[in-house]
Amino acid sequence: MIIAVDGPSGSGKSSTARGVASRLGLRYLDTGATYRAVTWSAVDRGLDLDDTAAVAQRARELELEISTDPDRQFVIADGTDVTAAIREPRISEVVSKIATNLDVRKELIRRQRAVIDAAQPSGGIVVEGRDIATVVATDAELKVLLTADQEARMARRGAELGSVTAEQLRDQIVRRDADDATVSEFQVASDGAVTVDSTYMTLDEVVEVISRLALESVAQGRSYDG
């Protein structure tokens, strides 16, 4: 089974997808972490992020290991544990340059699909990102567009990042969404997707709703071995 969770920054995709995967006994893939890992590698090597060819080559050469255990997340890039480093502001501020590089996207989508395929024998996977239902896993049994209003998204991202200014928060939420919208449609539900507005919901409530939707899909005859 494949559950696709798409949505804008701060909508709660990561926490929700991890929670659903843990509850249903599925694997979990944070596709955003793959873009952050490439960003970290490019920055670490001092590459010009506007040199799209050089950055794409770095993406192809990168040795990347990403955990699919929802309860034990880690990211290893070229032998270095970058689990925390890829979340640093210096990476968040420039990751959109990497995410909008079409050649990087092509390479990472290939890798993401390989991870998804590898998870099927164990029951399936919950995959979260921007274009899962529309590009990465168009055959997902359940497609969810997770949304929230801008105020709620900024509050959540602020709680996650800690000491950042309102301007920095707005930049991360609004600018990143605008940048990523140039290469993926994640603010409008794809065909067959269910929209879940989490603005006034707790994390547990959102996890419960999506888990129930997944089990309803199973009841309608789709496979699930969790």
C-alpha positions as a LaTeX table, in Angstrom:
\begin{tabular}{lrrr}
\hline
Residue & $x$ (\AA) & $y$ (\AA) & $z$ (\AA) \\
\hline
Met1 & 0.00 & 0.00 & 0.00 \\
Ile2 & 1.14 & 3.54 & $-0.77$ \\
Ile3 & $-0.27$ & 6.53 & 1.09 \\
Ala4 & 0.69 & 9.87 & $-0.49$ \\
Val5 & 0.59 & 12.97 & 1.72 \\
Asp6 & 1.15 & 16.29 & $-0.06$ \\
Gly7 & 0.84 & 19.84 & 1.16 \\
Pro8 & 2.46 & 23.24 & 1.72 \\
Ser9 & 5.14 & 24.14 & 4.28 \\
Gly10 & 4.01 & 23.93 & 7.89 \\
Ser11 & 0.85 & 21.94 & 7.17 \\
Gly12 & 2.10 & 19.12 & 9.40 \\
Lys13 & 3.00 & 16.64 & 6.66 \\
Ser14 & 6.03 & 15.10 & 8.36 \\
Ser15 & 4.56 & 14.60 & 11.83 \\
Thr16 & 1.30 & 13.35 & 10.35 \\
Ala17 & 2.88 & 10.95 & 7.87 \\
Arg18 & 5.19 & 9.52 & 10.54 \\
Gly19 & 2.25 & 9.09 & 12.89 \\
Val20 & 0.15 & 7.30 & 10.27 \\
Ala21 & 3.04 & 5.03 & 9.30 \\
Ser22 & 3.71 & 4.14 & 12.93 \\
Arg23 & 0.06 & 3.46 & 13.66 \\
Leu24 & $-0.46$ & 1.25 & 10.60 \\
Gly25 & 2.90 & $-0.52$ & 10.74 \\
Leu26 & 4.10 & 0.93 & 7.43 \\
Arg27 & 7.39 & 2.42 & 6.31 \\
Tyr28 & 7.80 & 6.19 & 5.98 \\
Leu29 & 9.60 & 8.40 & 3.47 \\
Asp30 & 10.24 & 12.11 & 3.88 \\
Thr31 & 11.04 & 13.14 & 0.31 \\
Gly32 & 11.93 & 16.64 & 1.46 \\
Ala33 & 14.87 & 15.17 & 3.36 \\
Thr34 & 16.36 & 13.95 & 0.07 \\
Tyr35 & 16.37 & 17.51 & $-1.30$ \\
Arg36 & 17.82 & 18.80 & 1.94 \\
Ala37 & 20.58 & 16.18 & 1.81 \\
Val38 & 21.60 & 17.28 & $-1.68$ \\
Thr39 & 21.48 & 20.90 & $-0.53$ \\
Trp40 & 23.71 & 20.10 & 2.44 \\
Ser41 & 26.19 & 18.29 & 0.20 \\
Ala42 & 26.31 & 21.13 & $-2.34$ \\
Val43 & 26.77 & 23.75 & 0.38 \\
Asp44 & 29.37 & 21.63 & 2.17 \\
Arg45 & 31.40 & 21.42 & $-1.04$ \\
Gly46 & 31.06 & 25.13 & $-1.74$ \\
Leu47 & 29.14 & 24.68 & $-4.99$ \\
Asp48 & 27.40 & 27.59 & $-6.66$ \\
Leu49 & 23.75 & 26.64 & $-6.17$ \\
Asp50 & 22.85 & 28.57 & $-9.32$ \\
Asp51 & 25.10 & 26.23 & $-11.33$ \\
Thr52 & 22.31 & 23.80 & $-12.10$ \\
Ala53 & 24.53 & 21.32 & $-13.96$ \\
Ala54 & 27.08 & 21.08 & $-11.13$ \\
Val55 & 24.38 & 20.66 & $-8.51$ \\
Ala56 & 22.61 & 18.00 & $-10.57$ \\
Gln57 & 25.89 & 16.11 & $-10.92$ \\
Arg58 & 26.34 & 16.29 & $-7.14$ \\
Ala59 & 22.85 & 14.81 & $-6.72$ \\
Arg60 & 23.69 & 11.91 & $-9.02$ \\
Glu61 & 26.98 & 11.20 & $-7.22$ \\
Leu62 & 25.67 & 11.56 & $-3.67$ \\
Glu63 & 25.69 & 8.39 & $-1.57$ \\
Leu64 & 22.44 & 8.73 & 0.33 \\
Glu65 & 20.91 & 6.53 & 3.00 \\
Ile66 & 17.59 & 7.57 & 4.49 \\
Ser67 & 15.70 & 5.68 & 7.17 \\
Thr68 & 12.16 & 4.50 & 6.44 \\
Asp69 & 11.48 & 3.57 & 10.07 \\
Pro70 & 8.92 & 6.14 & 11.27 \\
Asp71 & 10.16 & 5.77 & 14.84 \\
Arg72 & 13.87 & 6.08 & 14.09 \\
Gln73 & 14.69 & 8.67 & 11.47 \\
Phe74 & 18.19 & 9.36 & 10.15 \\
Val75 & 19.81 & 10.67 & 6.98 \\
Ile76 & 23.36 & 9.71 & 5.96 \\
Ala77 & 25.03 & 11.65 & 3.12 \\
Asp78 & 28.39 & 10.46 & 1.83 \\
Gly79 & 28.98 & 8.65 & 5.11 \\
Thr80 & 28.11 & 11.65 & 7.31 \\
Asp81 & 25.07 & 11.69 & 9.61 \\
Val82 & 23.28 & 14.87 & 8.52 \\
Thr83 & 19.97 & 14.20 & 10.25 \\
Ala84 & 20.21 & 17.43 & 12.24 \\
Ala85 & 22.36 & 19.43 & 9.82 \\
Ile86 & 19.80 & 19.33 & 7.00 \\
Arg87 & 17.29 & 21.12 & 9.25 \\
Glu88 & 19.59 & 24.06 & 10.00 \\
Pro89 & 18.44 & 27.53 & 8.84 \\
Arg90 & 21.35 & 27.80 & 6.38 \\
Ile91 & 19.92 & 24.77 & 4.55 \\
Ser92 & 16.26 & 25.77 & 4.87 \\
Glu93 & 17.04 & 29.17 & 3.38 \\
Val94 & 18.40 & 27.74 & 0.11 \\
Val95 & 16.77 & 24.32 & $-0.31$ \\
Ser96 & 14.27 & 25.74 & $-2.82$ \\
Lys97 & 17.16 & 26.36 & $-5.24$ \\
Ile98 & 17.78 & 22.62 & $-5.20$ \\
Ala99 & 14.13 & 21.59 & $-5.22$ \\
Thr100 & 13.45 & 23.66 & $-8.34$ \\
Asn101 & 16.41 & 22.20 & $-10.26$ \\
Leu102 & 14.65 & 19.89 & $-12.74$ \\
Asp103 & 17.64 & 17.57 & $-13.19$ \\
Val104 & 17.97 & 17.18 & $-9.42$ \\
Arg105 & 14.26 & 16.42 & $-9.22$ \\
Lys106 & 14.59 & 13.76 & $-11.90$ \\
Glu107 & 17.38 & 12.01 & $-10.00$ \\
Leu108 & 15.70 & 12.21 & $-6.61$ \\
Ile109 & 12.33 & 11.06 & $-7.93$ \\
Arg110 & 14.11 & 8.00 & $-9.33$ \\
Arg111 & 15.59 & 7.29 & $-5.91$ \\
Gln112 & 12.31 & 7.95 & $-4.11$ \\
Arg113 & 10.48 & 5.48 & $-6.34$ \\
Ala114 & 13.14 & 2.87 & $-5.61$ \\
Val115 & 12.55 & 3.31 & $-1.88$ \\
Ile116 & 8.79 & 3.02 & $-2.38$ \\
Asp117 & 9.18 & $-0.18$ & $-4.42$ \\
Ala118 & 11.48 & $-1.69$ & $-1.80$ \\
Ala119 & 8.89 & $-1.06$ & 0.93 \\
Gln120 & 6.06 & $-2.95$ & $-0.74$ \\
Pro121 & 7.02 & $-6.46$ & 0.47 \\
Ser122 & 6.84 & $-5.23$ & 4.09 \\
Gly123 & 3.29 & $-3.93$ & 3.71 \\
Gly124 & 3.68 & $-0.49$ & 2.19 \\
Ile125 & 4.78 & 3.05 & 2.89 \\
Val126 & 3.55 & 6.53 & 3.73 \\
Val127 & 5.28 & 9.09 & 1.51 \\
Glu128 & 5.13 & 12.83 & 2.14 \\
Gly129 & 6.21 & 15.80 & 0.08 \\
Arg130 & 5.00 & 18.23 & $-2.55$ \\
Asp131 & 4.26 & 16.12 & $-5.62$ \\
Ile132 & 3.81 & 12.57 & $-4.37$ \\
Ala133 & 0.30 & 11.99 & $-5.73$ \\
Thr134 & 0.91 & 13.86 & $-8.98$ \\
Val135 & 4.43 & 12.71 & $-9.90$ \\
Val136 & 6.28 & 10.35 & $-7.55$ \\
Ala137 & 3.55 & 7.81 & $-6.78$ \\
Thr138 & 0.56 & 8.46 & $-9.01$ \\
Asp139 & $-0.69$ & 4.92 & $-8.27$ \\
Ala140 & $-0.98$ & 5.53 & $-4.52$ \\
Glu141 & $-4.02$ & 3.81 & $-3.01$ \\
Leu142 & $-4.70$ & 6.83 & $-0.81$ \\
Lys143 & $-3.87$ & 10.41 & $-1.80$ \\
Val144 & $-4.15$ & 13.16 & 0.80 \\
Leu145 & $-3.72$ & 16.91 & 0.42 \\
Leu146 & $-2.98$ & 18.23 & 3.92 \\
Thr147 & $-3.67$ & 21.94 & 4.31 \\
Ala148 & $-3.83$ & 24.59 & 7.04 \\
Asp149 & $-4.21$ & 28.36 & 7.00 \\
Gln150 & $-1.07$ & 30.51 & 6.91 \\
Glu151 & $-1.29$ & 31.57 & 10.55 \\
Ala152 & $-1.43$ & 27.97 & 11.74 \\
Arg153 & 1.41 & 26.94 & 9.44 \\
Met154 & 3.64 & 29.77 & 10.67 \\
Ala155 & 2.90 & 28.89 & 14.30 \\
Arg156 & 3.80 & 25.24 & 13.73 \\
Arg157 & 6.98 & 26.03 & 11.87 \\
Gly158 & 7.94 & 28.54 & 14.57 \\
Ala159 & 7.49 & 25.92 & 17.29 \\
Glu160 & 9.59 & 23.50 & 15.25 \\
Leu161 & 12.45 & 25.91 & 14.55 \\
Gly162 & 12.55 & 27.77 & 17.85 \\
Ser163 & 14.30 & 31.16 & 17.85 \\
Val164 & 13.44 & 32.61 & 14.44 \\
Thr165 & 11.88 & 35.95 & 13.59 \\
Ala166 & 8.42 & 36.41 & 12.12 \\
Glu167 & 10.08 & 37.63 & 8.92 \\
Gln168 & 12.19 & 34.47 & 8.69 \\
Leu169 & 9.12 & 32.33 & 9.27 \\
Arg170 & 7.14 & 34.16 & 6.61 \\
Asp171 & 10.06 & 33.76 & 4.21 \\
Gln172 & 10.23 & 30.02 & 4.81 \\
Ile173 & 6.49 & 29.53 & 4.44 \\
Val174 & 5.51 & 31.98 & 1.70 \\
Arg175 & 8.69 & 32.12 & $-0.41$ \\
Arg176 & 9.31 & 28.37 & $-0.36$ \\
Asp177 & 5.73 & 27.65 & $-1.35$ \\
Ala178 & 5.97 & 30.17 & $-4.18$ \\
Asp179 & 9.29 & 28.74 & $-5.39$ \\
Asp180 & 8.15 & 25.13 & $-5.22$ \\
Ala181 & 4.88 & 25.96 & $-6.95$ \\
Thr182 & 6.89 & 26.62 & $-10.11$ \\
Val183 & 7.72 & 22.91 & $-10.42$ \\
Ser184 & 4.92 & 21.11 & $-8.58$ \\
Glu185 & 1.21 & 21.54 & $-7.93$ \\
Phe186 & 0.76 & 20.89 & $-4.23$ \\
Gln187 & $-1.88$ & 23.43 & $-3.21$ \\
Val188 & $-4.72$ & 21.92 & $-5.25$ \\
Ala189 & $-5.94$ & 18.38 & $-4.69$ \\
Ser190 & $-5.04$ & 15.96 & $-7.47$ \\
Asp191 & $-7.63$ & 13.66 & $-9.01$ \\
Gly192 & $-8.85$ & 11.21 & $-6.41$ \\
Ala193 & $-7.19$ & 13.01 & $-3.49$ \\
Val194 & $-8.88$ & 13.76 & $-0.18$ \\
Thr195 & $-8.30$ & 17.23 & 1.29 \\
Val196 & $-7.75$ & 17.37 & 5.06 \\
Asp197 & $-7.68$ & 20.86 & 6.60 \\
Ser198 & $-5.66$ & 20.57 & 9.82 \\
Thr199 & $-5.97$ & 24.22 & 10.90 \\
Tyr200 & $-8.09$ & 23.46 & 13.97 \\
Met201 & $-7.07$ & 19.83 & 14.47 \\
Thr202 & $-4.52$ & 18.27 & 16.80 \\
Leu203 & $-1.83$ & 15.99 & 15.41 \\
Asp204 & $-3.55$ & 12.94 & 16.88 \\
Glu205 & $-6.82$ & 13.92 & 15.23 \\
Val206 & $-5.19$ & 14.29 & 11.81 \\
Val207 & $-3.39$ & 10.96 & 12.19 \\
Glu208 & $-6.68$ & 9.33 & 13.16 \\
Val209 & $-8.52$ & 10.75 & 10.14 \\
Ile210 & $-5.90$ & 9.63 & 7.62 \\
Ser211 & $-5.46$ & 6.22 & 9.26 \\
Arg212 & $-9.21$ & 5.70 & 9.04 \\
Leu213 & $-9.20$ & 6.70 & 5.37 \\
Ala214 & $-6.43$ & 4.17 & 4.74 \\
Leu215 & $-8.35$ & 1.37 & 6.44 \\
Glu216 & $-11.46$ & 2.32 & 4.47 \\
Ser217 & $-9.40$ & 1.93 & 1.29 \\
Val218 & $-8.45$ & $-1.55$ & 2.48 \\
Ala219 & $-12.09$ & $-2.38$ & 3.14 \\
Gln220 & $-12.88$ & $-1.42$ & $-0.44$ \\
Gly221 & $-10.60$ & $-4.18$ & $-1.66$ \\
Arg222 & $-7.16$ & $-2.63$ & $-1.84$ \\
Ser223 & $-4.19$ & $-4.54$ & $-0.43$ \\
Tyr224 & $-2.68$ & $-3.91$ & 2.99 \\
Asp225 & $-0.44$ & $-6.25$ & 4.97 \\
Gly226 & 0.38 & $-4.05$ & 7.98 \\
\hline
\end{tabular}
